[in-house]
């Protein structure tokens, strides 16, 4: 299991079906998430330095929190789950 899959499983409350293969999964996420949301998710998966990411994406703490909340909410939407599951 890849870090991306593990990260998704941590943030999705209820996952009924298995996730797609890595390449398909990335394409589905790219279609459902904004660029910033996708970069944040990838940073979580890579255990990247979040302070550096915040600087790169020009996010203060409040905007980072809002982006995080929005990302987790999107990951838990049925349409997103259908897109990333087999």
Secondary structure as UniProt FT lines:
FT   HELIX           3..11
FT   HELIX           22..32
FT   HELIX           35..46
FT   HELIX           50..56
FT   TURN            57..58
FT   HELIX           61..75
FT   HELIX           78..84
//
